[in-house]
């Protein structure tokens, strides 16, 4: 990884609502302050973002244009693209039921189990057929995404009768597993097929209960590994990641980050054993140490701790082996192998269990032109370059058709070309009955005094760094001015 920015997209006026990472493509959304949340489409061509200005945008990743903009009357806590369709997405407004919004502006409200309890967490299942919701009373409901019909429900109980609030839920990329992060510091893993089979008011049992028995840690963010065999959870007290084996529930590893930092988000790579965590604006990439295995290239390779005398066999390094059997020269029954270089075999890691091949419209790479630093719009040809005269152009035009000559006017004409205009986004106004219009996003209104002090400290610290950058840039400009004056 180059750790560089692949593409910069400007879509919002205010900051966006949470951070999600994709190791394939790193895209940064430029806003007034900082980045908070976005969701990817299945083919990677669309990016769904939510901001504290109560807007949700659908962005074309390849072009950087905003296709659709949806304006909501209340803050947005979570957005998620439909895993199998580009026509709709899920929105969780603050203190309002979850909504399945269509690209054309249509909306379908997922009904609440308790009208008084509007603090819910909602998400699509792996195939986008159902919407799972959980409230602060420990009740999980399953609705059909097409018509919001209730098909299953159950309660997450802490003991014999008491329930616990549900903080978040996550689905595995492979398999029918999903986890529930509750307020009792326990992560429960369920099978969605079993939950649907139990029906309404069912009592499915979790296949695993994961927790920190020593420190009783509260979990900020939980996720599955790419293959769904491991569960990773980030602590809300410190920058620490806990990894469990889903099969037996054993704690496999604890990864500790920088002390004094608080974890914001964690996500697992879809294919490789790599995890990314965010803390204090720094992205940490966790992976295994790569050990060179030379025996994979040569099966008879052996590592030696010290020099060993090697006894050469008879005619081992001779150009012609005099002792080999002549009959083997005529016994060359080797089958001709046909190699198909036209057909592209699908990668099983990128295919789902119910699909035979990959998505042909998937975005696998970003076409990006290299950025040249210290460019000058008033560039002129070097002194040794001589533009041909009109007679020379006429002569070469008739005798050398394959050659083309450029003049200084051609270069200025190329540099004066204006960039193409961006496509105007389609704006949709979404009205929600009974939504909190005057409320502020909880990430902005949480502990304003402490945030203000820390913000002032960070701004002073960042001020010195920016001062150094501007100072170095001023040196570059002065050096460039000297070069122009000398030339």
N, C-alpha and C positions, 0 to 999 in steps of 0.2 A: 504493500500500500504506500502511495506517495504522500498521504496526509494532506493533499491539496484539495482545493475547492473545485469540484467538477462543473458546477453550474450555479449561478446566482439568479434567483427569481424574486421579483418584487410584486407582491399581490395585495398586501394589507397595509392599513394605516397604523393599526395598533399591533401589539405583540400577538403571537399565535398561542394556542392553548396547551400543549405538552410536547414532549420530545419523543419521537420514535426514530429508530436508527435502521438503516439498511446498509449492509456492508458492501453490497454490489456498487451502489451509486450513492455518493455523498452530496446532498443538495442542501444549501442553506437559503432560508427565506429571509430577505432583507426587510426589516420593519423599523419602526422608530426605536424600539428598545431591544427585546430579546425574543428567542424562539421558544414555543411551548408545546404544540401538538400538531401532528398531521398523520394521515393514513394513506397507504398506497392502494392502488387498484391491483387486480390480479395480474394483468399483463405488464404492469410497471409504466404504462404510458400516461396515466392520470394520477394526480396528487390532490388529495382532499385535505384542506386546511381549515382550522377554526381559530378565531382571534378574539381578543378581549373587546374589540369594537362591535361584537355581536354579529359578525358576518362569517359565512362559510363559503369558501371558494374552491372551485375545481380547476386545476391548472394542467395544461398540456406540458409534460416534462420535456419533450423534444424541442418545442418552439419557445417555451417559457410564457406563452399567452394564457390569460385567464379566460376560460370558456364560459363559466357560469359563476355568478355571485348571488348568494342567498343572505338576505338581511333579516335577522331575528330581533324581537323586542327585548329579549333577556339574555344574560350571559350563557355561553356554551361551555359545558364541562367535558364533553367527549364527543368525538365523531369517528365513524368507521365506515369504510367502503364495503359494499356487499362483496363477499369473497368470490362469488361466481357471476356477478352481473355488474355492468357499468351504468345501469339505468336508475339505481337508487342507492341510498346510503342511510345510515342510522345516526341520529342526532339526539344527544341527551342535554336538554336545556336545564338550567338551574331551577329547582322547585317546580318541575313540570314533568308530565309523563314523557317517556321516550317517543320519538317520532321517526317513522320511515319516510324519508323525503325522496321524491322522484326528481330526475333531472329536469323534467318539464315543469316543476313547481308543485306537483301534487304531493299530498301528505297523508299519512295514515298514523293515527295516534294509537300507541299501545296502551290499553287500559291499565289502571293501577289496581292492585289487590286491595289496598286501603287508601281511600281518598285523602285521609289526613296525613299519610306518610308519603311525601314526595321526594324523599332522599333515596334515589335508586341508582343502581348500576346496571347497564344494559349492553348487550353485544350480540352479534350474529353468531350462529354456530359455524362449523367448518365449511359447510356447503351453502350457507346463506338461506336455508329453508325455514329456520326458526329464529326467534329472538328470545334470548334468555335474560330475565330481569331479576334483580335481587334488591330487597329493601332493608331498612334499618331494623326490622323485626325478625330477620332471619328467614324470610320466605322467598323462595325461588320459584318463578313462574315461567312457563314456556308457551309462547304464542307463535302461531303461523305468521310468517312474514308477509304473506299475500293478503290475508284478510284480518289479521290480529285476533284470530280465534284461539282461546285458551285450550291447550291440549294436554298439559301436565303441570304439576306443581308439587312442592314439598317444602318442609321446614328444616333448617339447619339447627339442630338442638345442641346445647352445650352439656346438659346433664339429662336428668330424667324428664324434666318438663320445661326448663328455662331455654330460651332461644338467645341467639347472639346476632349482632348486626353484621351485615355483609358489606365489606369495603370494596372489593373488586372481584372480577371473574376473568379467566383467560382460558382459551381453547388451545389444544395442541395442534400443530400443523399436520401431524399424521395420527391416525387413529381417532376414536370417538371419545377421548378423554377431555375433561375440563376441570379446572381447579377453582375453589372458592376460598378467597382470603377473607376471614371473618375477624371480628373485634376481639375474640377470645385467644388470639395469637396462634391459632391452629389453621393450617392449610389442608383442606380436604379435597381429595381427588375423586371425581365421580365419572361414571360411564354414561354418556348421553343416551345411548340406546336403551340402557336399563331405566333411566329416568323417564323416557317417553313410554316405555312399556308399563311402568307403574301407574301412569295416568294422573288424573287430578287427585290431590290429597294423598299422594303416594308416600311411601316410606323407603326410598332407596338407601342403601348403606354405602358409605364411601369405601373405596378400595384401599385408600391410604390416608392416614392422618399424620401430617408432618409438622414438627414444632421444635423449638429450641428449649430443651428440657432444663438447661442450666441457667440461662439468662432470661428466659421468657421474653424473647424479643418480639416487638411489633414489626410487621412487614410492610414496607413502603410499596414495593412492586414485586410481582411474581410472574414467572413465565416458564414455558416448557422449552426443552432443547429441540433442535431441528427434527430429530427422529421421534420425539415424544417419550423417550425413555428416562429422561432426567427432569427434575424440577429445580429451578433456580429462584431464589428469593433474596431480595435486598433488604437489609435492616433499615429501620427508620431512625435509629439512634446514631449510627456511624456508617462509614463507607465499608461495608462488609457484605459479601455474597455467600450464601449457603446453598450447597448443591446436594440434592438427595437422589438416590436411585428409586425410581417410581415402582419398580417391581417388588422390592423387599422393604422399602422405606428407610434404608440405612443412610446416614449422613456421610457423603463421600468426601467432600472438601469444603473448607472455609477459606475464602479469599479476602484478605484485608487490604484496603486501600490506604490512602493518606489519613493520618489521625487528625481529628478535628473537623473533617468534612462530613456533610450530610448527603446521603444518596438521593438523587432525583428520579432516575429511571434506569432500567436494565432491560436488555433485549438480547436474544440468542440468535446466532447466525442460522439461516434456514437450512444450510447444508453442512457446513464445517463446524468442528468443535471450538467455536470462538464466541465469547460473550463480550458485550459492550456495556459499560456503565457510565453514567454522567453524574458528576459531583462538582459543584462550584464552577460550572462552566467548562470543565475539562472532561473530555471523553477518554476513558480508560479501556483498552482492548486487552482482554484476558485470553490467553491461549497456552497450549503446551509448548515446552521447549523442544525444538526440532533436533533430533539426534541423527547424525549421518549414519546410514546403514549401507555400507559398501557391499555387503553380501547380497543385497537386492539386485545389484548390477552383475555381479559375478558370484554364482552359488558356491564355488570352491575357494572364495576369498577368505583368508584368515588373518586376523590382526595379531601382530607379534609385539611383545613387550621389549624384546632385544633382538639383535641380529642373529640369524641362524644360518649355518653353512648349508648350502644346497648342493646336492649331488646331481649332476646332469645325467640324464638317461641317454642311452646310446641313440645317436642320430635324432635327438630331440629338436635341435635347432638347425638341422641341415635343410638345405633347400630342397633336396630330393631324398626321400626316405628309401634307402636300398633294401630295408628289411620288410617293407609292407607287402602284403599279398597282392599279386597281380590281378587275381580274380575280382577284387573289390573295385578295380577300375571300371570293369564292365557292368557292375551291379549297382547302377544308379537309378533305381526305381523311385524317383521323387515326383510326387503329384504336383501338377501346376495349380497354384492357388489363385483364384480370381478375386481381386480386390475391388470392391465397389467404391469408387471415389465420388459418385454423384449423390447417392442416398445419404441423408443425415439421420443417424440413429438417435432416437430420443434419449436424454439423460434420465435414468430412473429417479434420481434425487429431485428433479424438478417436476415430476409427474405425480398426480394424486393416485390413490388406490383405486378409484373408480374411473380413471382415464387411461387411454391407451397411448397417447402421445402428448407432446408439449403444445402450448398455445402458439400457433404460427404468427400471431400478431404481437408477441411479447417483445418488449424493448430490452435488448441485451447489452447495448452500449450506447453512449452518447457521442454524437459527432461534434467535436469541439475543435475550433481553430486555436493554435498556440497563441498565447498572449506575449507580445514583445514589449519589454519595458523601455522607458525613455524614448518613446516615439515622438516624432516631430511632424506636424501636419505640413509645415512649409519645407518639405524635403526637396532638394534639388540634385540633379545629376552631379557626379564628381567632376573635378576640373579636367581630368584627362578624357572625359566623354565628350565627343564632338558630334553634334546633330548633323546629319547629312543635309546637303543643300537640295533644292527642288530638282535640279538636273540629275543629281545622283539618285534621288528617290525614283525619278522617272526611269532612269537607266536600270536600276536594280529591280524595279517593278516588272519590267519586260523580260529581263534575262534571268532573274532569280525569284521565281514566284513563291518559293518556300520560305524565304527570309522576310522578316518584317522589321522595320526600323521605327524606333520610338523617339519622340522629341520631348522637350521639357513640358510642352502643353499637354501631351498625352498623360504624363505623370501627374500633373496638377488636376487633370480631368478625372483621373482614377481616384485620387485622394479626396476630391470634392463630392464624391457620391454619398448621398444621404442614406442612412440605414432604413430598412423597410419599416413601415408603420405597423404597430401592434394591432391585433384584432380586438375589437371592442367586446367586452364581456356582456352576457345577457344577465340582467339583474332581476331577481325575484324577491318580492316582499312576502315574508311568512308571518301571518298574524296568529298569535297564541292567546287563547282566552284564559284570563286569570294568571298570566305570567308576571313575575316581578320585573316591572319596567325600570325602576329606579335603582335596582340593586347593582352592586359592583362585583366584579369577578372575585371569588374568594382568594385566588392567588395574589391579587393586588391589594386586597383589604386586610390581609392577615398580618397582624402585628406591625402597624404602620410606623410606630416610633422606633422600634429596633431596626426595621428595614431602612428607615431614613438615616440612622446613624451609620449602619453598615454601608449604605449606599454612598454616604459622604466620604467614608474612609476609602471605599473602593475607587470613588471618583478621583480622590487625591492621589491614590496610588497609580491609577490609570493615567492621571494627568502627567506624571513624570515620564511614563513610557511614551505617551503621545508626544510629549515635548521632545524626547530623543528622536522620535521618528521624524517630526517636522524639522528638527535641526539637521538631520542627515539629508532630508530631501532638499533643504535650503542649500546645503553644500553642493548637492547635485546640480541645482539650478544655477548656482554661481559658477560652477565648473563649466556648465554648458554655455553660459554667457561669455566666459573667457574664450571658449573654443570658437564661438561665433565671431567674436571681435578679432581674434587672431586670423581666422580664415577670411 
